[in-house]
Amino acid sequence: KLKINYEKEAKKPLFNALIVNFKSHKLAGSTLLSRSLIDWVSFACGDIPHRVINVEEKENLLDIVQDKLDSKYDYTIVLMFNTPLLSSKTLQEIMDYAMYKKINLCKLPVGYVIGKDYNENTTVDSVFSNLLDDFYQVDNKRQLNHAIDVLQERINSFHILNGVEIKKPKSVYIEPMVDIEEGVIIYEYNYLKLNVMPYGGILNYGWMDRPLSIAGRVILKENNVIDNSKVGKNSCISGSVITKSVLADNVYVASFCEINNSLINQDAIIDKGCAINNYNVISGDKVKANSVLGDTNDSSSGAGQSR
């Protein structure tokens, strides 16, 4: 990787990015792990100022951006919306390369880097050919599935490196922005979706003072779906569906339960086959098997109504 000594420069060059979106592309509205193709490219840009340009498909990239360059930036990175495997590391290497070569027009595997003196008569004076895998283009469903596999492997590897034990990573689906603490154990066929939390919909108990997460020493046994929820430390969930809910510390949820928009306080035990909706299970309570709590039950006790 090229290293630039900014002390020898009058000032650090300014970069921005243009993400070109072909509106008529057949996969323009597709998502990968709950994010659009454009979102993945935007995420890679990180702190680099960037904006999306919507155009018709098959237009020439250089013609598209010629009148959209901002003179306050020294370089503009032109990216395509359907390259979701791009990473911030890749873009940093591109910026280092552009500064080292002092390019005016650089061809990327997909896209360009354009210097501030670019005009219609400028010719390509450099080619960046590193990190080709990150410029993988998604143009059909097969390529979309490949990109999903690559991104999921990256996400799972990130959590494993941070101390999460995932028994069979290829069977575990974790969406981006999930916060999983060290010491969590995840068994096969878990689906974790925690990237967006509709605070307006969940019961407000006033103690959600930290980011949504799977806290330390949680055990997720096989076949759970945890959707936009928070799980406290030392809890265990086995083969259940948890949606828009908060589970406090030391909670046990047995198999075949459905918990929606509810608060399960610490040390509570939820036995098999329970349905809990819009409900507050008090601390230390034990909900017996096959109970129905919430919208269909007026009781404030965790004993519930058997079904």
C-alpha positions in Angstrom: 0.0 0.0 0.0 1.3 3.4 -0.9 2.1 5.8 1.9 1.7 9.5 1.4 3.7 12.0 3.5 1.2 14.9 3.9 3.8 17.1 5.7 5.5 17.6 2.3 2.2 18.6 0.7 0.9 22.2 0.8 -2.5 20.7 1.9 -4.1 17.3 2.0 -6.0 16.8 -1.3 -9.8 16.7 -1.0 -11.8 13.8 -2.4 -15.5 13.3 -3.1 -17.4 10.5 -4.8 -20.2 10.3 -7.3 -22.2 7.1 -7.3 -23.9 6.5 -10.7 -27.2 4.8 -10.5 -28.8 3.4 -13.7 -32.5 3.8 -13.1 -33.5 1.3 -15.7 -31.1 -1.4 -14.6 -33.1 -4.6 -13.8 -31.5 -4.9 -10.4 -31.7 -1.2 -9.5 -34.1 -1.9 -6.6 -32.5 -5.1 -5.3 -31.3 -5.5 -1.7 -28.5 -7.5 -0.1 -28.8 -8.3 3.6 -31.5 -5.6 4.0 -29.5 -2.9 2.2 -29.8 -1.7 -1.3 -26.9 -1.9 -3.8 -26.4 1.8 -3.5 -26.4 1.7 0.3 -23.5 -0.7 0.2 -21.4 1.6 -2.0 -22.4 4.6 0.1 -21.3 2.7 3.2 -17.9 2.0 1.7 -17.5 5.8 1.1 -17.7 6.4 4.8 -16.5 9.9 5.6 -15.8 10.7 1.9 -18.5 13.2 0.8 -20.6 11.4 -1.8 -23.9 11.7 -3.7 -25.9 9.6 -6.1 -26.5 10.5 -9.7 -29.6 8.9 -11.3 -29.2 8.4 -15.1 -30.4 6.2 -17.9 -28.6 2.9 -18.4 -25.6 2.6 -20.8 -24.7 6.3 -20.8 -21.0 7.0 -20.9 -19.7 7.6 -17.4 -17.3 10.4 -18.3 -20.1 12.2 -20.2 -22.4 11.8 -17.2 -20.1 13.4 -14.7 -18.4 16.1 -16.8 -20.8 18.8 -15.7 -21.3 17.4 -12.1 -17.7 17.8 -10.9 -17.3 20.2 -7.9 -14.3 22.4 -8.3 -13.7 22.6 -4.5 -12.5 19.0 -4.6 -9.1 17.9 -5.9 -10.3 14.5 -6.9 -13.7 12.9 -7.7 -14.1 9.1 -7.5 -16.8 7.9 -9.9 -18.3 4.6 -8.7 -21.1 2.4 -10.0 -24.2 1.5 -7.9 -23.9 -2.2 -8.6 -20.5 -2.8 -7.0 -21.6 -3.7 -3.4 -18.4 -5.4 -2.4 -16.4 -2.2 -2.3 -14.9 -1.4 1.1 -13.5 1.7 2.8 -10.1 0.1 2.6 -10.3 -0.2 -1.2 -11.3 3.5 -1.5 -8.4 4.5 0.8 -6.0 2.7 -1.5 -7.5 4.4 -4.5 -7.0 7.8 -2.8 -3.4 7.0 -1.9 -2.7 5.9 -5.4 -4.3 9.0 -6.9 -2.2 11.3 -4.6 1.0 9.4 -5.2 0.6 9.4 -9.0 -0.9 12.9 -9.1 -3.3 11.7 -11.8 -5.6 13.7 -13.9 -7.7 10.8 -15.1 -7.4 7.3 -13.7 -9.3 4.3 -14.9 -10.6 2.0 -12.1 -11.7 -1.6 -12.8 -15.2 -0.1 -12.6 -15.3 3.7 -12.7 -12.8 6.5 -12.6 -10.8 8.9 -10.5 -10.9 12.4 -12.0 -8.6 15.3 -11.1 -9.9 18.8 -10.8 -8.3 19.9 -14.2 -10.2 17.3 -16.1 -12.0 18.4 -19.3 -13.5 16.6 -22.3 -10.1 16.4 -24.0 -8.4 14.6 -21.1 -7.1 11.1 -21.7 -6.6 8.3 -19.3 -3.1 8.7 -17.8 -3.2 5.9 -15.2 -4.9 2.6 -14.4 -5.7 1.3 -10.9 -5.8 -2.5 -11.2 -5.6 -3.7 -7.6 -8.4 -5.3 -5.5 -10.4 -6.5 -8.5 -12.7 -8.7 -6.4 -14.0 -5.6 -4.6 -15.2 -4.2 -8.0 -17.4 -7.2 -8.6 -20.4 -6.0 -10.6 -23.9 -7.3 -9.9 -26.0 -7.5 -13.1 -28.1 -10.6 -12.6 -29.6 -12.8 -9.8 -26.7 -15.3 -9.9 -24.2 -12.4 -9.3 -26.5 -11.0 -6.6 -26.5 -14.3 -4.7 -22.7 -14.5 -5.0 -22.4 -10.9 -3.5 -24.7 -11.9 -0.6 -22.5 -14.9 0.2 -19.4 -12.8 0.2 -20.9 -10.0 2.3 -22.3 -12.6 4.8 -18.9 -14.2 5.1 -17.4 -10.8 5.8 -20.0 -10.0 8.5 -19.6 -13.4 10.2 -15.8 -13.3 10.1 -16.0 -9.8 11.7 -18.0 -11.2 14.6 -15.8 -14.3 15.0 -12.7 -12.1 15.2 -14.4 -10.1 17.9 -14.9 -13.1 20.1 -18.3 -14.5 19.0 -18.5 -18.2 18.5 -20.6 -19.2 15.5 -20.9 -23.0 15.2 -21.6 -23.2 11.4 -21.1 -19.7 9.9 -22.5 -20.6 6.5 -25.9 -21.4 8.1 -26.1 -18.2 10.1 -27.6 -15.0 8.7 -26.6 -11.8 10.3 -27.5 -8.4 8.8 -25.2 -5.4 8.9 -25.0 -3.1 11.9 -25.8 -6.0 14.3 -24.0 -5.4 17.7 -22.9 -8.7 19.2 -20.7 -8.8 22.2 -17.8 -11.1 23.0 -18.7 -14.4 24.5 -21.9 -15.0 22.6 -22.5 -18.5 21.2 -24.6 -18.8 18.0 -25.7 -22.2 16.8 -27.0 -23.2 13.3 -29.8 -21.5 11.4 -30.1 -18.3 13.3 -31.4 -15.2 11.6 -30.4 -11.9 13.2 -31.9 -8.7 12.0 -31.1 -5.8 14.4 -30.1 -3.0 12.0 -33.2 -0.8 12.4 -35.3 -0.4 15.6 -38.7 1.3 15.3 -38.7 2.9 18.7 -42.1 4.4 18.1 -43.6 1.0 18.0 -42.0 -0.8 20.9 -43.2 -0.5 24.4 -41.3 2.3 26.1 -39.9 1.2 29.5 -37.2 3.8 29.7 -34.1 1.7 30.1 -32.9 1.3 26.5 -29.8 3.4 27.2 -27.4 1.6 24.9 -27.3 0.4 21.3 -29.4 -2.6 20.4 -27.3 -5.7 20.8 -26.9 -9.3 21.6 -25.1 -8.9 25.0 -22.3 -11.0 26.4 -22.6 -14.7 27.1 -25.9 -15.1 25.4 -26.6 -18.5 23.9 -28.7 -18.6 20.7 -29.6 -22.3 20.1 -30.7 -23.5 16.7 -33.4 -22.0 14.6 -34.1 -18.5 16.1 -35.3 -15.5 14.3 -34.5 -12.3 16.2 -35.9 -9.2 14.4 -35.1 -5.7 15.6 -34.8 -6.7 19.2 -32.4 -6.5 22.1 -31.2 -9.5 24.2 -29.6 -9.0 27.6 -26.5 -10.8 28.9 -26.6 -14.5 30.1 -29.9 -15.1 28.3 -30.7 -18.2 26.2 -33.1 -18.5 23.3 -34.0 -21.8 21.7 -35.9 -22.0 18.4 -38.2 -19.0 18.8 -39.2 -15.8 17.0 -38.4 -12.5 18.8 -39.7 -9.4 17.1 -39.4 -5.7 18.2 -38.9 -6.8 21.8 -36.4 -6.4 24.6 -35.2 -9.3 26.7 -33.4 -8.3 29.8 -30.5 -10.2 31.5 -30.8 -13.9 32.4 -33.9 -14.6 30.4 -34.7 -18.1 29.1 -37.0 -18.6 26.1 -37.8 -22.2 25.2 -38.7 -23.5 21.7 -41.6 -22.6 19.5 -42.3 -19.2 21.2 -43.4 -16.0 19.5 -42.6 -12.8 21.3 -43.6 -9.5 19.7 -43.3 -5.9 20.8 -42.9 -6.9 24.4 -40.5 -6.6 27.4 -39.3 -9.7 29.1 -37.7 -8.6 32.4 -34.6 -10.2 34.0 -34.6 -13.8 35.3 -37.9 -14.6 33.5 -38.5 -18.0 32.0 -40.7 -18.5 29.0 -41.7 -22.2 28.5 -42.4 -23.9 25.2 -45.0 -22.7 22.7 -45.9 -19.4 24.3 -47.3 -16.4 22.3 -46.6 -13.0 23.9 -47.7 -9.8 22.2 -47.6 -6.2 23.5 -46.9 -7.4 27.0 -44.6 -6.9 30.0 -43.4 -10.1 31.7 -42.2 -9.1 35.2 -38.8 -10.1 36.7 -38.4 -13.6 37.8 -41.8 -14.7 36.4 -42.2 -18.1 34.8 -44.7 -18.3 31.9 -46.0 -21.8 31.6 -46.0 -23.8 28.3 -48.5 -22.8 25.6 -49.5 -19.5 27.3 -51.0 -16.6 25.4 -50.2 -13.2 26.9 -50.9 -9.7 25.7 -53.6 -8.6 23.3 -55.7 -11.6 24.0 -55.3 -11.6 27.8 -56.1 -8.8 30.3 -54.2 -10.4 33.2 -51.0 -8.6 34.4 -49.7 -11.9 35.7 -47.1 -14.0 33.9 -49.2 -17.0 34.4 -51.2 -16.2 31.3 -53.9 -18.0 29.5 -53.3 -21.6 28.3 -54.3 -22.4 24.8 
